[in-house]
Amino acid sequence: MKDFLLQMLACPACLPAHSFLKATVRRHHENDILEGDLRCETCGQCYPIHDGLAFLDPFPARSPHRGNGYESPKALASYLWSHFGDLLADPEASAAYRKWANLVAPDEGPALDIGSAVGRFTFELADKCDFVIGIDKSASFIRAAREMLKQGSKTVFLPEEGLLNREVTLRIPETWRRDNIEFVVGDAQALPFRSETFACVASLNIVDKLPRPLQHLAEMNRVARHGQAQALVSDPFSWSQEVAEERHWLGGKTSQPFAGRGLDNITALLRGDHRVLPTAWQIENRGHVWWKIRTHANHFELIRSCYVKARR
Ligand SMILES: C[S@@+](CC[C@H](N)C(=O)[O-])C[C@H]1O[C@@H](n2cnc3c(N)ncnc32)[C@H](O)[C@@H]1O
């Protein structure tokens, strides 16, 4: 973890209180803490850093995440392919991340890609801001993203058909920035950052994957600056009882709260209509991006992800 991140961090277990983390560094290289601990000065919770990777999830043991598929080698191959297929000159590669990035105006200050998975949108945001952090609950996704960042490449076995795989090496083009990016493990519902830190916050395809989507939006709102900030939220709104109890859905139902469409309700939340988010946003535009998840050589899911872009 780049050591200057320390000044942006707050203990995610103490939220909404702002408790700072104190670093014990055991191994350091240039500006990176490679091995060490971050200890909360208030509650004493300890967040390890191993191989440069900071684990800032406040309750990893309570998390059902390990069982939900994002940690499996299959999911990792699928996401690497879906995010970086264009680097293989794959004619079926998705242009979705470029399209989302085109919605973000370049600006000064740091950006946060919440639920970054293996990091394609984080790499896209690196061109738009001073510094960008990708955060995800999946350690395997974040480890892969960090490998792409540090080595500039990653070798992966892409599923062809049945038990057949194809070994490929994804190489980050020389033209992509890699000097202003970091990836950390953490929870989108308890972000390990101080309030009003980010000039740009993005939440792509994660709202319907969380047990408490409203808590995630409140956290996204908390860490965004109160002025001169951009927010991009995009989601297919595939609400599921397996992920979140219906009463926590932000749409896709007839009962209150949040009856109706997810995009309309999130737009209203950002605008401040429900007075749930303390600082309101101005809505710039809404639309959708066709997004693709590859599963094997002959199969992908085509997903309509509906977005709202806002500023304040
Ligand atoms: C459908 S994927 C979308 C990934 C990426 N944003 C994209 O658009 O390609 C959902 C992501 O959310 C992550 N995720 C699920 N629950 C999370 C949580 N509580 N906190 C942070 N990330 C989470 C998953 O590991 C996965 O990477």
The ligand as an SDF file (V2000), in Angstrom:
LIG
                    3D

 27 29  0  0  0  0  0  0  0  0999 V2000
  -20.8780   -7.4580  -10.4280 C   0  0  0  0  0  0  0  0  0  0  0  0
  -19.2530   -7.1380   -9.8550 S   0  0  0  0  0  0  0  0  0  0  0  0
  -18.9100   -5.5530  -10.5890 C   0  0  0  0  0  0  0  0  0  0  0  0
  -17.4380   -5.2380  -10.6080 C   0  0  0  0  0  0  0  0  0  0  0  0
  -17.0130   -3.9590  -11.3270 C   0  0  0  0  0  0  0  0  0  0  0  0
  -17.4410   -2.7680  -10.6430 N   0  0  0  0  0  0  0  0  0  0  0  0
  -17.5100   -3.9670  -12.7290 C   0  0  0  0  0  0  0  0  0  0  0  0
  -18.4290   -3.1930  -13.0580 O   0  0  0  0  0  0  0  0  0  0  0  0
  -16.9950   -4.7650  -13.5180 O   0  0  0  0  0  0  0  0  0  0  0  0
  -19.5390   -6.7740   -8.1610 C   0  0  0  0  0  0  0  0  0  0  0  0
  -18.2590   -6.5270   -7.3870 C   0  0  0  0  0  0  0  0  0  0  0  0
  -18.6000   -6.1130   -6.0830 O   0  0  0  0  0  0  0  0  0  0  0  0
  -17.7200   -6.7310   -5.1760 C   0  0  0  0  0  0  0  0  0  0  0  0
  -18.3900   -6.7470   -3.8650 N   0  0  0  0  0  0  0  0  0  0  0  0
  -19.4300   -7.5050   -3.4470 C   0  0  0  0  0  0  0  0  0  0  0  0
  -19.7380   -7.1770   -2.1820 N   0  0  0  0  0  0  0  0  0  0  0  0
  -18.9000   -6.1870   -1.7990 C   0  0  0  0  0  0  0  0  0  0  0  0
  -18.7380   -5.4180   -0.6140 C   0  0  0  0  0  0  0  0  0  0  0  0
  -19.5130   -5.6060    0.4490 N   0  0  0  0  0  0  0  0  0  0  0  0
  -17.7820   -4.4810   -0.5880 N   0  0  0  0  0  0  0  0  0  0  0  0
  -16.9660   -4.2740   -1.6550 C   0  0  0  0  0  0  0  0  0  0  0  0
  -17.0660   -4.9770   -2.7990 N   0  0  0  0  0  0  0  0  0  0  0  0
  -18.0240   -5.9160   -2.8740 C   0  0  0  0  0  0  0  0  0  0  0  0
  -17.4770   -8.1100   -5.7580 C   0  0  0  0  0  0  0  0  0  0  0  0
  -16.3190   -8.7190   -5.2270 O   0  0  0  0  0  0  0  0  0  0  0  0
  -17.3780   -7.7700   -7.2320 C   0  0  0  0  0  0  0  0  0  0  0  0
  -16.0840   -7.4190   -7.5880 O   0  0  0  0  0  0  0  0  0  0  0  0
  1  2  1  0
  2  3  1  0
  2 10  1  0
  3  4  1  0
  4  5  1  0
  5  6  1  0
  5  7  1  0
  7  8  2  0
  7  9  1  0
 10 11  1  0
 11 12  1  0
 11 26  1  0
 12 13  1  0
 13 14  1  0
 13 24  1  0
 14 15  1  0
 14 23  1  0
 15 16  2  0
 16 17  1  0
 17 18  1  0
 17 23  2  0
 18 19  1  0
 18 20  2  0
 20 21  1  0
 21 22  2  0
 22 23  1  0
 24 25  1  0
 24 26  1  0
 26 27  1  0
M  CHG  2   2   1   9  -1
M  END
$$$$
